[in-house]
Amino acid sequence: MSTTSTPAIRLGLRENLAQFMLLVGVNALVGGMIGQERTVLPLLATDEFGLDRYTATLTFIAAFGIVKAATNFFAGTLSDRYGRKPVLVAGWIIGIPVPLLLVWAPTWSWVVFANVLLGVNQGLTWSTTVIMKIDLVGPARRGFAMGLNEAAGYGAVAITALATGWIAAEHGLRPAPFYLGLAFAALGLGLSTLAVKETRAHAHHEATTHTGGSADHHDALTTGEVFRLTSFSDKALSSCSQAGLVNNLNDGLAWGLFPIFFAAAGVSVGRIGILAALYPAAWGLGQLYTGGLSDRIGRKPLIAGGMLTQSVALAWMATVTGFALWAVGAIVLGIGTAMVYPTLLAAIGDVAHPTWRARSVGIYRLWRDGGFAVGALVAGVLADLASIEAAIYAVAALTALSGVVVIVRMHETHSQSGVANDRSGHIRSRSRARRR
């Protein structure tokens, strides 16, 4: 009698290389969806729609940030309940109309609505590609995996920002730059539907071999408990959440105000595209190194050092003038962000147990991408009340304060000895003790 057997699930980058690299490519397309806006949309606000207040101009970033933050939360929960792939495919379906709305928009409200849809698209697709890569690689090379993931995403942001800047200089701000976004959405949907495989079983497999202690530790926490741990009560998880929020606060400022800042100084559209691309380019390329570096030297030094580096770079951007000096500042800002971005995700993966890790990642990303909305509000109000320079200095100070919080409050989460992985077991034990 013949029997059929299911291939054994194996964790690791090499063991799952084909699917991992496919997901890297899919995440590059996700990043390209944001990149289509980085150079062009702030200029559209002033040149075509006549918005003369910075707060109004940044409404598209606020809408994007609020919706993406909320969607991140639900993406983690939905991917635990229904699987990763259905959530990924749904995200791409919702992203298809975005470039069309940007091309056809007769009023600024259409642009804001397009960014509501973009927030849902990014929350579902980027969250699930992160979760799926964490599922596949296991704990040993988690930092390196997150570095590759974020490098692909933000490398695509940089390339698309540069390309749309060139296209806009040659063919105008609309419609030509947004044809790239339409191609990205169609290709992302096709690959996610036809080629990407479900990875939830890999997380279940890791849960059975997790080094968190007794079997009691493998029981899933409630979503409310995961939210409290990730947001407030666990020192490492909550330190990562606040650092992520502040990181994207300053990214929201760079996205919304820097192109206007440079244009007011007489920089051409093509050169604004270069400056808009240098920051995510350094961010994306840097993560190829910093993700793996965090596996060797730990998460905390890179997170704290990256926040302080970003603070210095922002202050530099407000102080200097001229294309060359701003280019230096954009590169340093990208390097600081590269130190932080994959490392925060890896730290969340270190602490959260596989049975509730997807929800913890979603909650962390809720706080992180809520920073876009906070940044748009803070930067817009300060720029209207004082100046763009004042807004940049204020965000630089907040970024430095966030780095100090990490230094004081966060413990190291990555340890080859397995001590860091025991954290999820201790968290579970404390939670059960509270309920008793």
C-alpha angles and dihedrals in degrees: 000000000000123000132197121227132202114231111256115257112242128188123217143084096258093045092053100029099131095052092040093054091045088056090048088056092047090051090052087059089049089054091048089060089063093039092062087069104040098088104020110041100062088049091048089055093061103028103042105018097037098227108168101178121076093217091058092045092055095052090099091059092045091051091046093048097047094048096042091049092052092044091052089059093052093041091065093047094044093048090053091049104038105015135265100269099058090053091049093050092047090053092055093048089055091048096057096083095048100087091040091055091049091051095047101035110134093180137027090252088069089056091050091050090049088056091050087059090043089054091055091045093051095042093053100038102038093042093052095046088053092048093046093052091049088050093052104044102043124210104305100074101018094128093051090048092052090048091056092046096051093039090057093047098046094036086060090048089055096046092046093046089052093045095048090048090055093044091049091050090052103035108017135263093288144075105347100062092057096056086081090061091052091053092048092051094049093047093045092052092048096050094043092050100042108027113022115093128210115263104184090104089062090059090049089050092051090050091060091054099035117135095223096116129252126017087259088075093061094066111109119251119228116261089248091056092048090050093052093046095047095042106037125347107052108070096213098043095044092046088055091048095054092044090051091050093051092044092057091041089065091041089056089053092049092048097047107031109027095072090050090044091053094043091053088056091055100258113155122243092250093053091045086057089055093050091045089052099045094066098054090036092059088041093051099042093042091059090064085071106027096054092058091039089060088057088059106037101023137256104269100064092053095045095049094040092047094053091050091047091053090050092055092046093051092050088049091053091055094045104047133058132207136062097267096050092045089050090056091050092049091052093049090047088053092049091052091049091048089056091055110033107067091030093060091053091047091051091053088051091050094056105032117082115239091246092062102018096104090056092046091051089049092050092047089050090049089060094039096052092040081072089074090063094043090047093050091050097044095041095044096048094045092046091051094045097041121353143296088261091057090051091051093049091049093051090047089056092049090050092052090049090052090054090052090052090055092049093050103037112025124085123206110272103187121077130157087210091068095244092119092051089056088067093084090054092051090048091053093048092050091049093051091047091054092051091050 
